[in-house]
Amino acid sequence: MVGPVPGKKYSTMVFPILSPDPKTDKSVNYLTYPIYVAGNRGRGQIYPDGKKSNNNVFTTPLAGKIESMTPNATDGSTSVTIVSSSGNRTTEVIPAGPTLLVSVGQDVLADQALTENPNVGGLGQDETEIVLQSPERVQGLIVFFITVVIAQVFLVVKKKQFEKVQLSEMNF
């Protein structure tokens, strides 16, 4: 399994887990259980009308300079206007979702990526663990910790008291 890449943003998948109750099912214990999860990250798709979905790398159609990047408030898309050295203007509409890699005033080459590549792998998989735990066990652990702390404090106080008695009994 390949580990996370520093600086790379990852999306999170949330799985609801219905855990068994060890009080009612005696075959289940309060232990750590492994969980294997996977989710299809998909590949770049093209809609029937020819537009790319937000699961594609958007590239520049021509070389030039990025003149403006205008966000659309209604659908979350961004219009990136590129001006070539000959003065031709073209606008690339990027839907909501992909992370832009360019900024206004940046020089770009033809077919240079404007967005990150969302297709980092076909099937995102991970192995993790869950711990079945009851509230009574957690509360018992907290009570145990408090008892240990109080016992330690009393031992320190008793030691100081014993040292004072020893000091007062010393003959000089």
C-alpha positions as CSV (number, residue, x, y, z in Angstrom):
1,M,0.0,0.0,0.0
2,V,1.4,3.4,-0.9
3,G,1.4,6.0,1.9
4,P,0.2,9.5,1.7
5,V,2.0,12.1,-0.3
6,P,3.1,15.2,1.7
7,G,1.2,18.3,0.6
8,K,-1.4,16.3,-1.4
9,K,-5.0,16.8,-0.4
10,Y,-7.1,13.7,0.1
11,S,-10.8,13.4,0.2
12,T,-12.3,11.5,3.1
13,M,-14.9,8.8,2.9
14,V,-17.2,8.3,5.9
15,F,-18.6,4.8,6.5
16,P,-21.4,4.3,9.0
17,I,-20.5,1.2,11.1
18,L,-23.1,-0.7,13.1
19,S,-21.1,-2.5,15.7
20,P,-22.4,-5.6,17.6
21,D,-23.2,-5.4,21.2
22,P,-21.0,-7.7,23.4
23,K,-23.7,-7.7,26.1
24,T,-26.2,-9.3,23.8
25,D,-23.9,-11.3,21.5
26,K,-21.5,-13.4,23.5
27,S,-19.3,-14.3,20.5
28,V,-18.2,-10.6,20.3
29,N,-15.5,-9.2,22.6
30,Y,-14.2,-5.8,23.5
31,L,-11.2,-5.9,21.2
32,T,-9.6,-4.2,18.3
33,Y,-11.0,-5.3,15.0
34,P,-9.4,-4.6,11.5
35,I,-11.6,-2.9,8.9
36,Y,-10.8,-2.9,5.2
37,V,-12.4,-0.1,3.2
38,A,-12.2,0.8,-0.5
39,G,-13.8,3.2,-2.8
40,N,-13.7,3.5,-6.6
41,R,-12.1,6.9,-7.4
42,G,-13.1,6.6,-11.0
43,R,-11.5,7.9,-14.1
44,G,-12.1,11.0,-16.1
45,Q,-15.5,11.1,-17.7
46,I,-16.9,13.0,-20.6
47,Y,-20.6,14.0,-20.6
48,P,-22.8,13.2,-23.7
49,D,-22.6,16.8,-24.8
50,G,-18.8,16.6,-25.0
51,K,-18.0,18.5,-21.8
52,K,-15.5,17.1,-19.3
53,S,-16.7,16.1,-15.9
54,N,-15.0,17.4,-12.8
55,N,-13.0,14.2,-12.6
56,N,-10.6,15.2,-15.4
57,V,-7.4,17.2,-15.8
58,F,-8.3,20.4,-17.4
59,T,-5.5,21.7,-19.8
60,T,-4.8,24.9,-21.7
61,P,-5.9,24.8,-25.3
62,L,-3.1,27.2,-26.3
63,A,0.1,28.7,-25.1
64,G,-0.1,32.2,-23.6
65,K,-0.7,34.1,-20.4
66,I,-3.6,33.8,-18.0
67,E,-5.5,37.0,-18.2
68,S,-8.3,36.4,-15.7
69,M,-9.9,33.7,-13.5
70,T,-13.6,34.5,-12.8
71,P,-15.6,32.4,-10.4
72,N,-19.2,31.8,-11.2
73,A,-21.3,32.1,-8.0
74,T,-24.3,30.1,-9.3
75,D,-22.7,26.8,-10.1
76,G,-19.2,27.1,-8.5
77,S,-17.3,26.9,-11.8
78,T,-14.4,29.1,-12.7
79,S,-13.8,30.7,-16.1
80,V,-10.1,30.9,-17.0
81,T,-9.3,33.3,-19.8
82,I,-6.0,32.8,-21.7
83,V,-4.5,35.3,-24.1
84,S,-1.9,33.9,-26.6
85,S,1.1,35.9,-27.9
86,S,-0.8,36.6,-31.1
87,G,-3.8,38.1,-29.2
88,N,-6.2,35.2,-29.5
89,R,-8.4,34.8,-26.4
90,T,-9.9,31.6,-25.2
91,T,-11.9,30.7,-22.1
92,E,-11.7,27.4,-20.4
93,V,-14.6,26.7,-18.0
94,I,-13.6,24.5,-15.1
95,P,-16.5,23.1,-13.0
96,A,-16.6,23.1,-9.2
97,G,-14.4,20.6,-7.6
98,P,-10.9,20.5,-9.2
99,T,-8.1,22.4,-7.5
100,L,-6.6,25.1,-9.8
101,L,-2.8,25.0,-10.2
102,V,-2.4,28.3,-12.0
103,S,-2.9,32.0,-11.2
104,V,-3.6,35.2,-13.0
105,G,-0.6,36.5,-14.9
106,Q,1.1,33.2,-15.2
107,D,2.6,32.1,-18.5
108,V,1.3,28.7,-19.7
109,L,2.2,26.3,-22.4
110,A,-0.2,24.5,-24.8
111,D,-1.8,21.5,-23.0
112,Q,-0.4,22.5,-19.6
113,A,-2.5,21.3,-16.7
114,L,-4.8,24.0,-15.2
115,T,-6.0,21.6,-12.4
116,E,-4.7,18.8,-10.3
117,N,-5.1,15.2,-11.6
118,P,-7.9,13.7,-9.6
119,N,-7.2,10.2,-11.0
120,V,-4.5,9.3,-8.5
121,G,-5.5,5.6,-8.6
122,G,-8.4,3.5,-9.6
123,L,-9.4,2.0,-6.3
124,G,-8.5,3.9,-3.1
125,Q,-8.0,1.3,-0.4
126,D,-7.1,1.5,3.3
127,E,-6.9,-0.7,6.3
128,T,-7.7,0.7,9.7
129,E,-8.9,-0.5,13.0
130,I,-11.9,0.1,15.3
131,V,-12.0,-0.6,19.0
132,L,-15.3,-1.9,20.5
133,Q,-15.5,-0.1,23.8
134,S,-18.3,0.3,26.3
135,P,-18.9,3.5,28.3
136,E,-18.7,1.6,31.6
137,R,-15.2,0.4,30.7
138,V,-14.0,3.9,29.8
139,Q,-15.6,5.3,33.0
140,G,-13.9,2.6,35.0
141,L,-10.5,3.4,33.5
142,I,-11.0,7.1,34.4
143,V,-11.9,6.2,38.0
144,F,-8.8,4.0,38.1
145,F,-6.6,6.8,36.9
146,I,-8.0,9.2,39.4
147,T,-7.5,6.6,42.2
148,V,-3.8,6.2,41.2
149,V,-3.2,9.9,41.1
150,I,-4.8,10.4,44.6
151,A,-2.7,7.4,45.9
152,Q,0.5,9.0,44.6
153,V,-0.3,12.3,46.2
154,F,-1.0,10.6,49.5
155,L,2.3,8.7,49.3
156,V,4.2,11.9,48.6
157,V,2.5,13.6,51.6
158,K,3.2,10.7,53.9
159,K,6.9,10.7,52.7
160,K,7.2,14.4,53.6
161,Q,5.6,13.8,57.0
162,F,8.0,10.9,57.6
163,E,11.0,13.0,56.7
164,K,9.9,15.8,59.1
165,V,9.6,13.3,61.9
166,Q,13.1,11.9,61.1
167,L,14.5,15.4,61.0
168,S,13.0,16.3,64.4
169,E,14.4,13.1,66.0
170,M,18.0,13.8,64.8
171,N,20.5,14.7,67.4
172,F,23.2,17.2,66.4
